[in-house]
Amino acid sequence: MKKKMMMTTMFGLLQMSVFAETNALIEVKLFKDWVIKGEEMPHNFNLAIKNTGTDPILLIKHPAFFSIGQLSMRPLPRKQDTTKENENQEHEYQMAVHAGTGGLFELPSGETHVYEGRKFFIHEQFPFSMEMHFTVSVYLGKGVWLNSDPVTLKGIVPDSEEHVATITDGVNPQQYELMAVTYKNERWLYTKLGGYYFSVCPLSLTNKIRVEPHDGKSLHKIWDGDKSMIHLLGQSILTEGPDENNVFGKWTRERKQQAEADNAEVRRKKQEAQ
């Protein structure tokens, strides 16, 4: 079977994986293709899963448990013996499926699913290097994986780091730093805890960044010039903000709308064929 690949607007890849009667296209959306040393990576991607096979694909409903039980970054080159990896993932899979958060749902043949409004947190640890190669993989249980084509992230030294503010969540006294990190023609907001960095969103290259408490707890209002955003501390996401900053929310919203339209057409054709 031929593999197909399509670039999306910002480092996205459309990718194919095959196992028996279970086929899928996994569209991985990377919002930047670089990481800095100490960055918990990559917390800057989302994905759409299209079932191109004849059998339904079982996916975990709750996105947080999906990321634990089914979603993985698998380093390349792959180890020859994956027995231990499969055993560990099977344990996580079973725990996530039975966590009482809605369990599994069937993704029918021809349809696409998008976990809306979020970016994914991956728990694998990668040694920092100039290039990191991996697949984004979805685990279906019993040692079965859907693997993307290879994805590459660059390890870089930023051109500059600017301390923006020190913030807390109003409940946990732990202090976080807000940092503006610039690399070439990109400037990104990060939260920093100790030596670990968590990417939040892109910023304008020149505007002054200001921060003020929003709800006295975990929400803070961040101003990028005259544009305001609401930042949720602890998850490194924006709950509100213009599309040029809230790129995660924009992509998942638009991609889900596209998937819903495509799925409606798939169902229409199936009904006509009956």
C-alpha positions as CSV (number, residue, x, y, z in Angstrom):
1,M,0.0,0.0,0.0
2,K,1.4,3.4,-0.9
3,K,2.0,6.0,1.8
4,K,0.8,9.6,1.3
5,M,2.2,12.7,3.0
6,M,0.8,16.2,3.0
7,M,2.2,19.3,4.6
8,T,-0.2,21.5,6.6
9,T,0.2,25.2,7.2
10,M,2.7,25.0,10.2
11,F,4.8,21.8,10.1
12,G,1.8,19.4,9.9
13,L,2.1,15.9,8.4
14,L,-0.6,13.6,7.0
15,Q,0.5,10.1,7.6
16,M,-0.6,6.5,7.2
17,S,-0.3,3.4,9.3
18,V,-1.5,-0.1,8.5
19,F,-2.3,-3.2,10.5
20,A,-4.3,-6.1,9.0
21,E,-7.9,-4.7,8.4
22,T,-7.2,-1.6,10.5
23,N,-5.9,1.3,8.5
24,A,-5.6,4.9,9.6
25,L,-4.3,8.3,8.4
26,I,-2.8,10.2,11.4
27,E,-2.5,13.9,10.7
28,V,0.0,15.4,13.2
29,K,-0.1,19.1,13.6
30,L,3.2,20.5,15.0
31,F,2.9,24.2,15.9
32,K,6.7,24.7,15.9
33,D,9.4,22.3,14.8
34,W,12.0,23.2,17.4
35,V,12.5,22.8,21.2
36,I,14.9,24.3,23.7
37,K,17.0,22.5,26.3
38,G,14.8,21.8,29.3
39,E,11.6,22.0,27.3
40,E,9.0,19.3,28.2
41,M,8.5,18.2,24.6
42,P,6.6,18.3,22.6
43,H,3.6,19.9,24.2
44,N,2.9,21.7,20.9
45,F,1.0,19.3,18.7
46,N,-2.5,17.9,18.1
47,L,-3.7,15.3,15.7
48,A,-6.6,14.1,13.6
49,I,-7.2,10.4,13.1
50,K,-9.0,9.2,10.0
51,N,-10.1,5.6,9.8
52,T,-9.3,4.4,6.3
53,G,-9.8,0.7,7.0
54,T,-12.9,-1.5,7.0
55,D,-13.0,-2.1,10.8
56,P,-14.0,0.4,13.4
57,I,-11.1,1.8,15.5
58,L,-11.6,2.0,19.2
59,L,-10.4,5.2,20.8
60,I,-10.6,6.5,24.4
61,K,-13.2,9.2,24.7
62,H,-11.5,11.5,27.3
63,P,-8.5,13.2,25.7
64,A,-6.4,13.2,28.9
65,F,-6.8,9.5,29.3
66,F,-6.3,9.0,25.5
67,S,-2.9,10.7,25.9
68,I,-2.0,8.3,28.7
69,G,-3.5,5.1,27.4
70,Q,-3.1,5.3,23.6
71,L,-1.0,8.2,22.5
72,S,2.8,7.8,22.4
73,M,5.9,9.3,20.9
74,R,8.1,6.4,19.9
75,P,11.8,7.2,19.3
76,L,13.5,6.2,16.1
77,P,15.3,4.0,15.3
78,R,13.0,1.6,16.9
79,K,14.3,-1.1,19.3
80,Q,14.1,-4.5,17.8
81,D,12.5,-6.0,20.9
82,T,9.4,-4.0,21.9
83,T,8.0,-6.6,24.4
84,K,8.6,-4.4,27.4
85,E,7.3,-1.3,25.7
86,N,4.1,-3.2,24.7
87,E,3.7,-4.5,28.3
88,N,4.0,-1.1,29.8
89,Q,1.6,0.5,27.2
90,E,-0.9,-2.3,27.7
91,H,-1.0,-1.6,31.4
92,E,-1.5,2.1,30.8
93,Y,-4.2,1.3,28.2
94,Q,-6.2,-0.9,30.5
95,M,-6.0,1.6,33.3
96,A,-7.2,4.5,31.1
97,V,-10.0,2.4,29.5
98,H,-11.4,1.5,32.9
99,A,-10.9,4.9,34.5
100,G,-14.6,5.7,34.5
101,T,-14.4,8.6,32.1
102,G,-16.5,7.3,29.3
103,G,-14.4,4.4,28.1
104,L,-14.0,3.8,24.4
105,F,-15.9,4.8,21.3
106,E,-15.9,3.4,17.8
107,L,-14.5,5.6,15.0
108,P,-16.3,4.2,11.9
109,S,-14.7,3.4,8.6
110,G,-14.0,6.6,6.6
111,E,-14.6,9.0,9.5
112,T,-12.2,11.4,11.2
113,H,-11.9,12.3,14.9
114,V,-10.2,15.4,16.4
115,Y,-9.7,16.0,20.1
116,E,-10.8,19.6,20.2
117,G,-9.3,22.6,21.9
118,R,-6.2,21.1,23.4
119,K,-2.6,20.2,22.9
120,F,-1.2,16.9,24.0
121,F,1.1,16.1,26.9
122,I,3.4,13.2,26.2
123,H,5.2,11.5,29.0
124,E,8.1,10.0,27.1
125,Q,11.6,11.4,27.9
126,F,13.9,12.2,24.9
127,P,17.5,13.0,25.2
128,F,18.0,16.6,23.9
129,S,20.0,16.7,20.7
130,M,20.2,18.7,17.4
131,E,17.6,16.4,15.8
132,M,15.1,14.1,17.5
133,H,13.3,11.5,15.3
134,F,10.1,9.7,16.4
135,T,6.7,8.6,15.4
136,V,3.4,9.7,16.9
137,S,1.7,6.4,17.6
138,V,-1.8,5.3,18.7
139,Y,-2.0,2.1,20.7
140,L,-5.0,-0.2,20.1
141,G,-4.3,-2.8,22.7
142,K,-2.7,-6.3,22.6
143,G,0.5,-5.0,21.0
144,V,-1.2,-3.3,18.0
145,W,0.1,0.2,17.1
146,L,-0.8,2.8,14.4
147,N,2.4,4.6,13.6
148,S,2.9,7.9,11.8
149,D,5.6,8.5,9.3
150,P,8.8,9.8,11.0
151,V,8.6,13.3,12.6
152,T,11.6,15.4,13.4
153,L,12.2,18.1,16.0
154,K,15.2,20.3,16.1
155,G,17.0,21.0,19.3
156,I,18.1,24.7,19.3
157,V,19.7,27.4,21.3
158,P,17.3,30.4,21.4
159,D,18.4,33.8,20.3
160,S,17.1,35.3,23.5
161,E,15.1,34.6,26.7
162,E,13.2,37.4,28.5
163,H,11.7,37.1,31.9
164,V,8.2,38.5,31.8
165,A,6.7,37.8,35.2
166,T,6.6,35.5,38.2
167,I,3.1,34.0,38.9
168,T,1.4,31.5,41.2
169,D,-1.9,29.7,40.8
170,G,-3.4,31.3,44.0
171,V,-3.8,27.8,45.6
172,N,-0.4,26.2,45.3
173,P,2.3,28.6,46.5
174,Q,4.7,27.2,43.9
175,Q,6.1,30.0,41.7
176,Y,6.3,29.9,37.9
177,E,8.2,32.2,35.6
178,L,6.7,33.5,32.4
179,M,9.4,33.7,29.7
180,A,9.4,35.1,26.2
181,V,11.8,32.9,24.1
182,T,12.9,34.2,20.6
183,Y,14.3,32.0,17.9
184,K,14.9,33.5,14.4
185,N,11.5,35.0,13.4
186,E,9.5,33.3,16.2
187,R,8.8,34.4,19.7
188,W,7.0,32.1,22.1
189,L,5.6,32.4,25.6
190,Y,6.7,29.7,28.0
191,T,6.0,28.9,31.6
192,K,9.1,27.8,33.5
193,L,9.2,25.7,36.7
194,G,12.7,25.1,38.0
195,G,14.7,24.0,35.0
196,Y,11.7,22.8,33.0
197,Y,10.0,24.9,30.2
198,F,6.5,24.5,28.9
199,S,5.5,26.2,25.7
200,V,2.2,28.2,25.7
201,C,1.7,30.2,22.5
202,P,3.4,32.4,19.9
203,L,3.8,36.0,20.6
204,S,4.4,39.1,18.4
205,L,8.1,39.8,17.9
206,T,8.2,43.3,19.3
207,N,5.3,44.0,21.6
208,K,5.7,44.4,25.3
209,I,4.2,41.5,27.3
210,R,2.2,42.3,30.4
211,V,0.6,40.0,33.0
212,E,-2.1,40.5,35.6
213,P,-4.2,38.1,37.8
214,H,-7.6,37.2,36.3
215,D,-9.5,35.1,38.8
216,G,-7.2,35.0,41.8
217,K,-6.5,31.3,41.1
218,S,-5.0,29.7,38.1
219,L,-6.1,32.1,35.4
220,H,-4.0,35.1,34.3
221,K,-4.6,37.8,31.7
222,I,-1.7,38.3,29.4
223,W,-1.4,41.3,27.1
224,D,0.6,41.1,23.9
225,G,0.6,44.8,23.0
226,D,-3.2,45.6,22.9
227,K,-4.3,42.0,22.5
228,S,-5.3,40.1,25.6
229,M,-5.3,36.4,26.4
230,I,-6.4,34.2,29.3
231,H,-3.8,31.8,30.3
232,L,-4.5,28.6,32.4
233,L,-1.5,27.9,34.6
234,G,-0.6,24.3,35.1
235,Q,-1.9,23.3,31.6
236,S,0.1,25.9,29.6
237,I,-2.9,26.7,27.4
238,L,-5.0,29.7,26.5
239,T,-8.7,29.5,27.3
240,E,-9.3,32.8,25.4
241,G,-7.3,34.8,22.9
242,P,-7.0,35.9,19.3
243,D,-6.3,33.3,16.7
244,E,-2.7,34.5,16.1
245,N,-1.9,33.7,19.7
246,N,-4.3,30.8,20.4
247,V,-3.0,28.7,17.5
248,F,-3.9,25.5,19.3
249,G,-7.5,26.4,19.8
250,K,-7.8,27.8,16.3
251,W,-6.5,24.7,14.6
252,T,-8.5,22.2,16.6
253,R,-11.7,24.2,16.2
254,E,-11.3,24.5,12.4
255,R,-10.1,21.0,12.0
256,K,-13.0,19.6,13.9
257,Q,-15.5,21.6,11.8
258,Q,-13.8,20.1,8.7
259,A,-14.0,16.6,10.1
260,E,-17.7,17.0,11.0
261,A,-18.4,18.1,7.4
262,D,-16.4,15.2,5.9
263,N,-18.0,12.7,8.3
264,A,-21.5,13.9,7.3
265,E,-20.6,13.3,3.6
266,V,-19.2,9.8,4.4
267,R,-22.4,8.9,6.2
268,R,-24.5,10.2,3.3
269,K,-22.6,8.1,0.8
270,K,-23.0,5.0,3.0
271,Q,-26.7,5.6,3.3
272,E,-27.0,6.0,-0.5
273,A,-25.1,2.7,-1.0
274,Q,-27.5,0.7,1.2
